[in-house]
Amino acid sequence: MESQEPNDAYFIWGIDDAPYGPVKLPMLVDWINDGRVLADTWVFARNAGNWQKAVEIPELENYFVPDNGTTSETLPRAGLTPGALRRIKILADMKDAQLAHLSDFMELQEVPQWSVLFNQGDAGDAMYLVMAGELRARTMIGERETILAIFSAGDFFGDMALFDNGPRSADVIANVDSTLLKISAANFNRLTREAPALATPFLQATARTLSARIRADNKRFNRVSQQFQTGAR
């Protein structure tokens, strides 16, 4: 059976490694204007039959500034637009006005490849959201590194520092050049005082993600425990 999708349909490869679509050209242009689709976002054009970077598609190239070395990884440095902020998963459902206000409580931070953002035992004083790049959380046992988590674009970490100044539980190191949004504990306290209606959806989205992480960790623990008990018999 032949596909019923129109020949001018487009699919977009999201930062969560999943395709979105089909959408028509006007909708795709709206996403470009909102900052959801960037110059180097992968787009499948059905009429061309292949995946290309958005800026390389003839129908779209005029919607991007001429190439001056700026890519999706450097775009946030030019400004925290609602579209750019919405690439962070916990911010995806917030409205433009909310995101614009939330950006007042954030700081951009560039982390060069291999540099240490913080060490295990350091006092926690900020939460980080990953705009671009990749970082790893690790612990060292002797000279052996154990990787606890990988954080890529759209993820966040260090959130407990917003509620206490307890010591960091792991080192965090940049695997590649990375762009982060930093929310310091001081700025978070200011957010809750000055804009509680904005802090609420932010905290709710953060809590949902944390709950999902805890459930996933519990499943892994139960699976390992069952395997251990089976092997011990």
C-alpha positions as CSV (number, residue, x, y, z in Angstrom):
1,M,0.0,0.0,0.0
2,E,1.4,3.4,-0.9
3,S,1.9,6.0,1.8
4,Q,-0.8,8.6,2.0
5,E,1.6,11.3,3.3
6,P,1.8,14.3,1.0
7,N,5.0,14.8,-1.1
8,D,5.7,18.1,0.6
9,A,5.7,16.6,4.1
10,Y,8.7,17.1,6.4
11,F,10.0,15.1,9.4
12,I,12.2,16.7,12.1
13,W,14.8,14.8,14.2
14,G,14.4,16.1,17.7
15,I,17.0,16.5,20.4
16,D,15.4,13.4,22.2
17,D,16.5,11.3,19.2
18,A,13.0,10.9,17.9
19,P,11.4,12.0,14.6
20,Y,8.5,14.5,14.6
21,G,6.0,15.0,11.8
22,P,4.8,14.9,9.2
23,V,4.4,18.7,9.0
24,K,3.9,21.0,6.0
25,L,6.2,23.8,5.1
26,P,4.3,26.7,6.8
27,M,4.4,24.8,10.1
28,L,8.1,24.0,9.7
29,V,8.7,27.7,9.0
30,D,6.9,28.6,12.3
31,W,9.1,26.1,14.1
32,I,12.2,27.8,12.6
33,N,10.9,31.2,13.7
34,D,10.3,29.9,17.2
35,G,13.8,28.5,17.4
36,R,12.6,24.9,17.6
37,V,14.3,24.0,14.3
38,L,17.8,25.3,13.9
39,A,20.2,25.5,10.9
40,D,21.8,22.2,11.7
41,T,18.6,20.3,12.8
42,W,18.2,17.2,10.6
43,V,15.0,17.3,8.5
44,F,13.6,14.7,6.2
45,A,12.0,16.2,3.1
46,R,9.7,13.7,1.5
47,N,10.0,15.2,-2.0
48,A,13.8,14.8,-1.8
49,G,13.7,11.5,-0.1
50,N,16.6,12.0,2.3
51,W,17.7,13.6,5.6
52,Q,19.5,17.0,5.3
53,K,20.4,19.8,7.7
54,A,17.6,22.4,7.6
55,V,19.9,25.1,6.2
56,E,20.7,22.8,3.2
57,I,17.1,22.4,2.1
58,P,16.4,24.9,-0.7
59,E,12.9,25.8,0.6
60,L,14.3,26.7,4.0
61,E,17.8,28.2,3.4
62,N,16.4,31.8,3.2
63,Y,15.0,31.5,6.8
64,F,18.5,31.2,8.3
65,V,21.2,33.8,8.8
66,P,24.1,33.3,6.4
67,D,26.7,30.9,7.8
68,N,29.1,32.8,10.0
69,G,30.3,29.8,12.1
70,T,27.2,29.9,14.3
71,T,25.5,26.5,14.9
72,S,22.8,25.2,17.2
73,E,25.5,24.8,19.8
74,T,26.4,28.5,19.7
75,L,23.0,30.0,19.0
76,P,22.0,30.3,22.7
77,R,25.0,32.6,23.3
78,A,23.3,35.2,21.1
79,G,20.2,35.2,23.4
80,L,17.9,33.0,25.4
81,T,14.9,33.0,23.1
82,P,11.8,31.0,24.2
83,G,12.4,28.6,21.3
84,A,16.0,27.9,22.4
85,L,14.9,27.4,26.0
86,R,12.1,25.1,25.0
87,R,14.8,22.6,23.8
88,I,15.3,21.9,27.5
89,K,12.8,19.0,28.2
90,I,11.5,20.4,31.6
91,L,10.8,23.7,29.9
92,A,9.1,22.3,26.8
93,D,5.5,23.0,27.9
94,M,6.0,26.5,29.3
95,K,4.7,29.5,27.5
96,D,6.8,32.1,25.7
97,A,6.1,34.8,28.3
98,Q,7.1,32.4,31.1
99,L,10.3,31.4,29.4
100,A,11.3,35.0,28.7
101,H,10.8,35.8,32.4
102,L,12.6,32.6,33.6
103,S,15.6,33.6,31.5
104,D,16.1,36.6,33.9
105,F,17.1,34.1,36.6
106,M,19.6,32.1,34.5
107,E,23.2,32.5,33.5
108,L,24.9,31.1,30.4
109,Q,28.1,29.2,31.1
110,E,30.5,27.7,28.6
111,V,32.4,24.6,29.7
112,P,35.4,23.6,27.5
113,Q,35.9,19.9,26.7
114,W,37.6,17.9,29.5
115,S,37.2,20.7,32.0
116,V,35.7,19.9,35.5
117,L,32.5,21.7,36.3
118,F,32.6,20.7,39.9
119,N,34.2,18.0,42.0
120,Q,32.6,15.4,44.4
121,G,32.5,17.0,47.8
122,D,32.2,20.6,46.6
123,A,29.4,22.6,48.1
124,G,26.3,22.5,45.8
125,D,25.3,26.0,44.9
126,A,23.5,25.7,41.5
127,M,21.4,23.6,39.1
128,Y,22.5,23.2,35.5
129,L,20.5,22.7,32.3
130,V,22.3,21.5,29.2
131,M,21.7,23.7,26.1
132,A,24.4,22.0,24.0
133,G,27.2,19.4,24.3
134,E,27.6,16.5,26.7
135,L,28.9,16.0,30.2
136,R,29.4,12.9,32.5
137,A,28.9,12.4,36.2
138,R,31.6,10.1,37.7
139,T,33.1,8.8,40.9
140,M,36.7,7.6,41.3
141,I,37.6,4.5,43.2
142,G,41.3,4.5,43.3
143,E,42.3,5.3,39.8
144,R,39.2,3.7,38.3
145,E,36.4,5.9,37.0
146,T,32.8,4.8,37.3
147,I,30.4,6.8,35.1
148,L,27.1,7.4,36.9
149,A,25.2,9.4,34.2
150,I,25.6,11.1,30.9
151,F,23.9,14.5,30.4
152,S,23.3,15.8,26.9
153,A,21.3,18.6,25.3
154,G,17.9,18.9,27.0
155,D,18.9,17.3,30.3
156,F,19.5,18.9,33.7
157,F,21.5,18.0,36.8
158,G,22.6,19.4,40.2
159,D,19.0,20.2,41.1
160,M,19.3,19.3,44.8
161,A,21.6,22.3,45.2
162,L,18.5,24.5,44.9
163,F,17.2,23.1,48.2
164,D,20.4,22.6,50.3
165,N,24.1,23.4,50.0
166,G,25.1,19.8,50.6
167,P,28.2,18.4,49.0
168,R,28.2,17.3,45.4
169,S,27.8,13.5,45.1
170,A,30.0,13.2,42.0
171,D,32.4,14.9,39.7
172,V,30.9,16.4,36.5
173,I,33.2,16.7,33.5
174,A,32.5,18.0,30.0
175,N,33.0,15.3,27.3
176,V,32.8,18.0,24.6
177,D,32.6,21.8,24.6
178,S,29.2,22.4,26.3
179,T,26.8,25.3,26.8
180,L,24.9,25.3,30.1
181,L,22.3,27.4,31.8
182,K,23.1,27.9,35.4
183,I,20.4,28.6,38.0
184,S,22.1,29.5,41.2
185,A,20.5,28.8,44.6
186,A,20.4,32.6,45.2
187,N,18.6,33.2,41.9
188,F,16.2,30.3,42.6
189,N,15.3,31.8,46.0
190,R,14.8,35.1,44.2
191,L,12.5,33.4,41.7
192,T,10.3,31.9,44.4
193,R,10.0,35.3,46.1
194,E,9.5,37.5,43.1
195,A,7.6,35.1,40.7
196,P,6.0,32.2,42.6
197,A,3.6,31.6,39.8
198,L,6.6,30.9,37.5
199,A,8.5,28.8,40.0
200,T,5.5,26.4,40.4
201,P,5.4,25.0,36.8
202,F,9.2,24.9,36.8
203,L,9.3,22.8,40.0
204,Q,6.5,20.6,38.8
205,A,8.3,19.7,35.6
206,T,11.5,19.1,37.5
207,A,9.7,16.8,40.0
208,R,8.1,14.8,37.2
209,T,11.5,14.1,35.7
210,L,13.1,13.3,39.0
211,S,10.2,10.8,39.8
212,A,10.8,9.1,36.4
213,R,14.5,8.8,37.2
214,I,13.8,7.3,40.6
215,R,11.4,4.7,39.1
216,A,14.0,3.8,36.5
217,D,16.7,3.4,39.1
218,N,14.4,1.3,41.3
219,K,13.7,-1.0,38.3
220,R,17.4,-1.4,37.6
221,F,18.1,-2.1,41.3
222,N,15.3,-4.7,41.4
223,R,16.6,-6.4,38.3
224,V,20.2,-6.6,39.6
225,S,18.9,-7.8,43.0
226,Q,16.9,-10.6,41.3
227,Q,19.9,-11.6,39.2
228,F,22.0,-11.7,42.3
229,Q,19.5,-13.9,44.2
230,T,19.2,-16.2,41.3
231,G,22.9,-16.6,41.0
232,A,23.3,-17.2,44.7
233,R,21.0,-20.2,44.7
